[in-house]
Amino acid sequence: MGGLMVGMFLSALDQSIVGTALPRITSELGGLDKLSWVVTAYLLTATASTPLWGKISDLYGRRLLFQIAILTFVVGSLLAGFSQNIEQLIAFRAVQGLGGGGLMALAMATIGDIIPPRERGRYQGYFAAVFGTSSVLGPVLGGWFADGPGWEWIFFINVPIGIVALVVTSAALKIPHVRRDHTIDYLGAATVVAAVSSFLLYTAWAGPDLGWTSGTAVGLLVAGAVLTALFVLVETRASEPIIPMRLFGNSIFTIANVFGFLIGVAMFGAMIFIPVYLQVVDGMSPTESGLAMIPMVVGIFTTSITAGRLMSRNGRYKIYPILGASVVIVALLLLATLDSTTPYWFAGLAMFVMGLGLGLTMQVLIVVVQNSVDRSDMGVATSSVAFFRQMGGSFGTALFGAILSSRLAVHMADALAGLPAGQTPPAGSTDDIANNVQAIQALPEPLHGLVTGAFSDALRDMFLTAVPLVAVALAVAFFLKEVPLGTRQAPADDGAPAPAEPAVTH
């Protein structure tokens, strides 16, 4: 458990530690216009490789693949820290993403191997706690490293953590693996990577930069749709498919992943854009904003561990996605009321409620899906949950970013329209101000209050836009069939095949 949690911590920490230091990194390396690619490169390879790690681990064994993922991530981190220009950093972040795509999915799949389903919820709660802790430590450490030892240590810190994970998993992680004849679905791997890449490039690059209906954007969207259809066709004919299409005949698998995609939109949106409110509207530093998000982590801890223990006790799970989506809707409505006059205790309450909702959904879905598939599909089923949730986060981040930008332009124009000519910023400078937190904090009154007010109005519109998406997730959750969690034993030490789990009515 220690080794798995350290490995997962590597991946989870990287999702939040880089953001606060990006302005400093791009200032030193040059290429501020390529800032988004530092994030996109990691997200692209991590999301696209997630189902590959799960499938290959089903064929070759969890421990070997988990350790390869750790090594890949550590090597990518080391190279990223030594980057001499922005292009090198982008390339090495892509290497990091290849390893990161396997860390979280394989950790969850390994838990599926060694812990019976009935007891798994309790352990998944601990993993949710790791994820929550990393989401707070990330911004704090990122800001501290950028202001202190240097941004390179954001990546170098992964090396000792990775070594610890390798040592612990080598010594303690003993999982019998039954070897069998197999083939690798190279065509399926190529088409899923190409399809995911097309969609993510549409959301992260073509849409925001060139317009959502530009020729390039539409071309990427059409390419993604065609490649997705080709992937489905390839998978139906492959002997060892990356994502077996038969799994979608299992309604539990399908509904859980649709729910995970939708809740991923809200989860990543909240974690990325709440710091925007704290730093821009409330005027906090990156380190302070990281500490200010502790209530969200407390909420995640509270419900993830509680729900896990209750699932282990009574073997029931359907109520948790329903409750989780309902609580997330309440949290989004609370977040939409935040402005520059809101006291911190209320903002902290809104973040705590968001954490409560996310904790009820994040790890429960993995237990649900693992309980509904055969042992031989454990890896690919687990990685599918991570894949769809991360895809939701990718699209949600791009969607919310586009909404924030468009609404900010409207509210900024309205706010500045009433200013006397002498107090209005020079033409063309408002975009520069809007993209620079330090510049906003240095503005004189009343200009500072007008700009932060425009930001809080744009954030309100963004959070309200997320409510219908989570409402759809809530409706989807009601269709989730409940099958009592199994109590099968962990695999025996003699390497014999584990007995199949009870058949599930799809």
C-alpha positions in Angstrom: 0.0 0.0 0.0 2.8 2.4 0.8 4.6 1.8 -2.5 1.4 2.2 -4.5 0.4 5.4 -2.6 3.8 6.9 -3.2 3.6 6.1 -6.9 0.1 7.6 -7.2 1.3 10.6 -5.3 3.9 11.3 -8.0 1.2 11.5 -10.7 -1.3 13.4 -8.6 1.2 16.0 -7.4 2.3 16.7 -10.9 -1.2 17.8 -11.9 -1.1 20.7 -9.5 2.5 21.6 -8.7 3.4 23.0 -12.1 0.6 25.6 -12.6 1.7 28.1 -10.0 5.2 28.2 -11.3 4.5 28.4 -15.0 4.8 32.2 -15.3 8.2 32.0 -13.7 9.3 29.1 -15.9 8.2 30.7 -19.1 9.9 34.0 -18.1 13.2 32.2 -17.7 13.0 29.9 -20.7 11.2 32.2 -23.0 8.0 31.4 -25.0 5.1 32.8 -23.0 2.9 32.1 -26.0 3.7 28.3 -25.6 2.8 28.2 -21.9 -0.3 26.1 -22.4 1.7 23.5 -24.2 3.6 22.7 -21.0 0.3 21.5 -19.6 -1.1 20.1 -22.8 1.9 18.0 -23.6 1.6 16.1 -20.3 -2.2 15.8 -20.5 -2.0 14.5 -24.1 0.3 11.6 -23.5 -1.1 10.8 -20.0 -4.6 10.5 -21.2 -3.8 8.7 -24.4 -1.5 6.1 -22.7 -3.8 5.3 -19.8 -5.8 2.5 -21.5 -2.5 1.1 -22.9 -0.9 0.7 -19.5 -4.0 -1.1 -18.2 -4.2 -3.5 -21.0 -0.5 -4.4 -21.2 -0.5 -4.9 -17.4 -3.2 -7.5 -17.8 -0.8 -9.3 -20.2 2.5 -8.9 -18.5 1.7 -8.3 -14.8 1.1 -5.2 -12.6 4.4 -4.8 -10.7 6.6 -4.8 -13.8 4.5 -2.2 -15.6 4.0 -0.1 -12.5 7.8 0.1 -12.0 8.3 0.9 -15.7 5.8 3.7 -15.4 7.7 5.0 -12.3 11.0 4.9 -14.2 9.5 6.7 -17.2 8.0 9.4 -15.0 11.3 9.9 -13.1 13.4 10.1 -16.3 11.0 12.6 -17.8 11.1 14.7 -14.6 14.9 14.7 -14.6 15.1 15.7 -18.2 12.4 18.4 -17.7 14.4 19.9 -14.8 17.5 20.2 -17.1 15.5 21.8 -19.9 17.3 24.7 -21.6 14.4 26.1 -23.6 10.6 25.9 -23.7 10.6 23.4 -26.6 12.7 20.9 -24.6 10.5 21.3 -21.6 7.4 20.6 -23.7 9.0 17.4 -25.1 10.1 16.2 -21.7 6.7 16.9 -20.2 5.3 14.5 -22.8 7.7 11.8 -21.6 6.5 12.5 -18.0 2.9 12.1 -19.2 3.7 8.7 -20.6 4.7 7.5 -17.1 2.0 9.5 -15.4 -0.7 7.8 -17.4 0.3 4.5 -15.9 0.9 5.4 -12.3 -2.6 6.1 -11.2 -4.4 3.5 -13.3 -2.0 0.7 -12.4 -2.1 1.6 -8.7 -5.9 1.2 -8.7 -5.7 -2.0 -10.8 -3.2 -3.5 -8.3 -5.6 -2.7 -5.4 -8.2 -4.6 -7.4 -5.9 -7.6 -7.5 -5.0 -7.8 -3.9 -8.0 -6.5 -2.0 -11.5 -8.2 -2.1 -14.2 -5.9 -3.6 -16.1 -5.7 -0.3 -13.0 -4.3 1.5 -11.8 -2.2 -1.4 -13.8 0.9 -0.7 -11.9 1.5 2.6 -8.5 1.4 0.8 -9.8 3.5 -2.1 -10.6 6.2 0.5 -6.9 6.4 1.4 -6.0 6.9 -2.2 -8.5 9.7 -2.5 -6.8 11.2 0.6 -3.5 11.1 -1.3 -5.1 12.8 -4.3 -6.6 15.5 -2.1 -3.3 16.1 -0.2 -1.4 16.5 -3.4 -4.0 19.0 -4.7 -3.1 21.3 -1.8 0.6 20.6 -1.5 1.1 21.1 -5.3 0.3 24.8 -5.5 2.1 25.5 -2.2 5.3 23.6 -3.2 5.2 25.0 -6.8 5.1 28.6 -5.5 7.8 27.9 -2.9 10.2 26.2 -5.3 9.7 29.0 -7.9 10.4 31.7 -5.3 13.2 29.8 -3.6 15.5 27.0 -4.8 14.3 27.4 -8.4 11.6 26.0 -10.6 13.8 23.0 -11.6 13.1 21.5 -8.3 9.5 21.1 -9.1 10.7 18.2 -11.4 13.8 17.1 -9.4 11.7 16.4 -6.3 10.1 13.5 -8.2 13.4 11.6 -8.4 13.8 10.7 -4.7 10.0 10.0 -4.3 10.2 7.7 -7.4 13.2 5.9 -6.0 11.3 5.3 -2.7 8.3 3.9 -4.7 10.6 1.6 -6.7 12.3 0.2 -3.5 9.1 -0.3 -1.7 7.3 -2.0 -4.6 10.3 -4.2 -5.3 10.4 -5.4 -1.7 6.7 -5.7 -0.8 4.6 -6.0 -3.9 4.3 -9.7 -4.7 1.5 -10.4 -7.1 1.4 -13.8 -8.8 0.9 -13.4 -12.5 -0.4 -16.2 -14.8 1.3 -15.9 -18.1 -0.7 -16.7 -21.2 -0.4 -16.4 -25.0 -1.1 -12.8 -26.1 -0.7 -10.3 -28.8 -0.4 -6.5 -28.6 -3.1 -4.5 -30.4 -0.7 -2.0 -32.1 -3.3 -0.7 -34.5 -5.8 -0.1 -31.7 -3.1 1.7 -29.7 -2.2 4.0 -32.6 -5.9 4.9 -33.4 -6.8 5.6 -29.8 -3.7 7.8 -29.3 -4.5 9.7 -32.6 -8.2 10.1 -31.7 -7.5 11.4 -28.2 -4.8 13.7 -29.5 -7.2 15.2 -32.1 -9.8 15.9 -29.5 -7.4 17.3 -26.9 -5.7 19.5 -29.5 -9.1 20.8 -30.5 -10.0 21.8 -26.9 -6.5 23.0 -25.8 -5.2 24.6 -28.9 -7.4 25.1 -32.0 -10.6 26.2 -30.1 -9.2 28.8 -27.7 -6.6 30.2 -30.2 -8.2 30.0 -33.6 -11.9 29.9 -32.8 -14.1 26.9 -32.2 -15.4 26.9 -35.7 -12.2 27.7 -37.6 -11.1 25.4 -40.4 -8.3 23.9 -38.3 -10.6 23.4 -35.3 -13.3 21.7 -37.4 -10.6 19.5 -39.1 -9.3 18.3 -35.8 -12.9 17.6 -34.6 -13.7 15.6 -37.7 -10.4 13.8 -37.5 -11.2 12.8 -33.9 -14.6 11.5 -34.8 -13.4 9.5 -37.7 -10.5 8.0 -35.7 -12.8 7.2 -32.9 -15.1 5.2 -35.3 -12.0 3.5 -36.7 -10.8 2.6 -33.2 -14.2 1.0 -32.4 -14.0 -1.0 -35.6 -10.4 -2.1 -34.9 -11.3 -3.1 -31.4 -14.2 -5.3 -32.4 -11.8 -7.4 -34.6 -8.7 -7.4 -32.4 -7.8 -10.6 -30.5 -6.4 -8.6 -27.5 -8.2 -5.2 -27.8 -6.9 -2.2 -25.8 -10.5 -1.5 -24.6 -12.7 -4.5 -25.3 -16.0 -3.3 -26.8 -17.8 -6.1 -25.0 -17.3 -4.2 -21.8 -19.7 -1.6 -23.0 -22.4 -4.3 -23.1 -22.0 -4.1 -19.3 -24.4 -1.3 -18.3 -22.5 -0.8 -15.0 -19.3 -0.2 -16.8 -20.9 2.1 -19.4 -22.9 4.2 -17.0 -20.1 4.5 -14.5 -17.7 5.8 -17.2 -20.3 8.3 -18.5 -20.8 9.6 -15.0 -17.0 9.7 -14.4 -16.6 11.8 -17.6 -19.2 14.3 -16.5 -18.0 14.6 -12.9 -14.4 14.9 -14.2 -15.5 18.1 -15.9 -16.6 19.6 -12.6 -13.7 18.2 -10.6 -10.9 19.5 -12.8 -12.7 22.8 -13.4 -13.0 23.4 -9.7 -9.5 22.5 -8.8 -8.0 24.7 -11.6 -10.2 27.8 -11.4 -10.8 28.2 -7.6 -7.1 29.3 -7.3 -7.9 31.9 -10.0 -10.5 33.4 -7.6 -8.2 33.2 -4.6 -5.2 34.8 -6.4 -7.0 37.4 -8.6 -10.1 38.4 -6.7 -8.8 37.8 -3.2 -5.3 38.9 -3.9 -3.5 35.8 -2.4 -0.1 34.6 -3.4 0.3 31.2 -5.0 1.5 29.7 -1.6 -1.4 31.4 0.3 -4.0 30.1 -2.3 -2.7 26.6 -1.9 -3.1 26.8 1.9 -6.6 28.4 1.5 -7.8 25.3 -0.4 -7.3 23.0 2.6 -11.1 23.0 3.3 -11.6 21.2 0.0 -9.1 18.6 0.9 -10.7 18.1 4.4 -14.0 17.6 2.6 -12.5 15.0 0.2 -10.9 13.2 3.2 -14.1 13.2 5.2 -16.4 11.6 2.6 -14.0 9.4 0.7 -12.8 7.6 3.8 -16.3 7.5 5.3 -18.0 6.2 2.1 -15.2 3.6 1.7 -15.8 2.3 5.1 -19.6 2.2 4.7 -19.2 0.4 1.4 -17.0 -2.2 3.1 -19.6 -2.6 5.8 -22.8 -3.0 3.8 -21.6 -3.8 0.3 -23.7 -1.0 -1.3 -22.6 1.8 -3.5 -25.3 3.4 -5.6 -26.2 6.1 -3.1 -22.8 7.7 -3.2 -22.6 8.9 -6.8 -26.2 10.3 -6.4 -25.3 12.1 -3.2 -21.9 13.2 -4.6 -23.4 14.8 -7.7 -26.1 16.5 -5.6 -23.5 18.0 -3.2 -21.3 19.1 -6.1 -24.3 21.1 -7.6 -24.8 22.8 -4.2 -21.1 23.6 -4.1 -21.1 25.1 -7.6 -24.0 27.3 -6.7 -22.1 28.5 -3.6 -19.0 29.1 -5.6 -21.0 31.2 -8.1 -21.8 33.7 -5.3 -18.2 34.5 -4.5 -16.9 38.0 -5.1 -14.3 40.5 -3.7 -16.4 41.2 -0.6 -17.0 37.5 0.3 -15.4 36.6 3.6 -12.9 33.8 3.5 -15.0 31.6 5.9 -17.8 31.5 3.2 -15.3 30.7 0.4 -13.8 28.0 2.6 -17.3 26.6 3.2 -18.0 26.4 -0.5 -14.7 24.6 -1.1 -15.4 22.2 1.8 -18.8 21.3 0.3 -17.1 20.8 -3.1 -14.6 18.4 -1.4 -17.5 16.5 0.2 -19.1 15.9 -3.2 -15.9 14.9 -5.0 -15.0 12.5 -2.2 -18.3 10.7 -2.6 -17.6 10.0 -6.3 -13.9 10.0 -7.0 -12.9 6.5 -5.9 -16.4 4.9 -5.6 -16.6 4.6 -9.3 -13.4 2.5 -9.5 -14.8 0.0 -6.9 -18.1 -0.2 -8.8 -16.4 -0.9 -12.2 -13.9 -3.4 -10.7 -16.7 -5.3 -9.0 -18.6 -5.6 -12.3 -15.8 -7.2 -14.5 -13.9 -10.4 -14.5 -10.4 -10.6 -13.0 -8.8 -10.9 -16.5 -10.3 -7.4 -17.4 -9.3 -5.7 -14.1 -6.5 -3.6 -15.5 -8.2 -2.4 -18.6 -11.5 -1.7 -16.7 -9.7 0.3 -14.0 -7.6 2.3 -16.6 -10.9 3.0 -18.5 -12.3 4.8 -15.4 -9.2 7.0 -15.2 -9.2 7.5 -18.9 -12.8 8.8 -19.2 -12.5 10.9 -16.0 -9.3 12.5 -17.3 -10.9 13.1 -20.7 -13.8 14.9 -18.9 -11.2 17.0 -17.0 -9.4 17.8 -20.3 -12.6 19.0 -22.0 -13.9 20.7 -18.9 -10.7 22.7 -18.5 -10.8 23.9 -22.1 -14.5 24.6 -22.0 -14.4 26.5 -18.7 -11.3 28.4 -19.9 -13.1 29.5 -23.0 -16.2 30.5 -21.0 -14.0 32.5 -18.5 -12.1 34.3 -21.3 -15.2 35.2 -23.3 -17.3 36.3 -20.3 -14.3 38.2 -18.8 -14.0 40.2 -22.0 -17.7 41.2 -21.8 -17.6 42.1 -18.0 -14.3 43.9 -18.4 -15.7 46.1 -21.2 -18.8 46.9 -19.1 -16.7 47.6 -16.0 -14.3 50.0 -17.8 -16.9 51.7 -19.8 -17.9 54.2 -17.1 -14.3 55.3 -16.2 -13.1 58.8 -17.0 -10.8 58.9 -20.0 -7.7 59.6 -17.9 -8.2 56.4 -15.8 -8.9 54.0 -18.6 -6.0 51.6 -19.4 -4.3 52.2 -22.8 -5.8 50.5 -25.8 -4.8 46.9 -26.1 -3.4 46.7 -22.5 -6.5 45.1 -20.9 -5.6 41.7 -22.3 -2.1 41.9 -20.8 -3.5 43.0 -17.5 -6.0 40.1 -17.5 -3.3 37.6 -18.0 -0.9 38.9 -15.3 -1.9 38.4 -11.7 0.9 40.7 -10.4 -0.3 43.4 -12.7 -3.9 43.1 -11.4 -2.7 43.2 -7.8 -0.7 46.4 -8.5 -3.6 48.3 -10.1 -4.7 51.5 -8.3 -8.3 52.0 -7.2 -10.9 52.2 -8.6 -9.4 50.3 -11.5 -8.3 47.3 -9.3 -11.8 46.9 -7.9 -13.4 47.1 -11.3 -11.1 44.4 -12.8 -11.5 42.0 -9.9 -15.2 42.5 -10.0 -15.2 41.6 -13.7 -13.2 38.4 -12.8 -15.7 37.4 -10.1 -18.6 37.9 -12.5 -16.9 35.8 -15.2 -16.1 33.1 -12.7 -19.8 33.2 -11.6 -20.9 32.6 -15.1 -18.4 29.7 -15.5 -19.5 27.9 -12.3 -23.1 28.3 -13.2 -22.4 26.7 -16.7 -21.1 23.6 -14.9 -24.3 23.1 -13.0 -26.3 21.6 -15.9 -23.4 19.2 -16.7 -23.4 17.9 -13.2 -27.2 17.7 -13.2 -26.9 15.3 -16.2 -24.4 13.3 -14.2 -26.9 13.1 -11.4 -29.6 11.8 -13.7 -27.1 9.2 -15.1 -26.3 8.0 -11.6 -29.9 6.9 -11.0 -29.5 4.4 -13.9 -26.5 2.7 -12.2 -27.4 -0.9 -11.3 -26.4 -2.0 -7.8 -24.7 -5.4 -7.5 -23.6 -6.3 -4.0 -19.8 -6.0 -3.7 -18.1 -9.4 -3.9 -16.0 -10.9 -1.1 -13.5 -12.9 -3.2 -10.2 -13.6 -1.6 -6.9 -12.1 -2.7 -4.9 -14.4 -5.1 -3.1 -17.3 -3.5 0.7 -17.3 -3.3 1.1 -20.5 -5.4 0.5 -18.6 -8.6 -2.7 -20.5 -9.5 -5.4 -18.6 -11.3 -7.7 -16.8 -9.0 -11.3 -17.9 -9.1 -13.6 -15.8 -11.3 -15.8 -13.3 -9.5 -19.5 -14.0 -9.4 -21.3 -13.4 -12.7 -22.9 -10.0 -12.9 -26.2 -9.4 -14.6 -25.6 -6.6 -17.0 
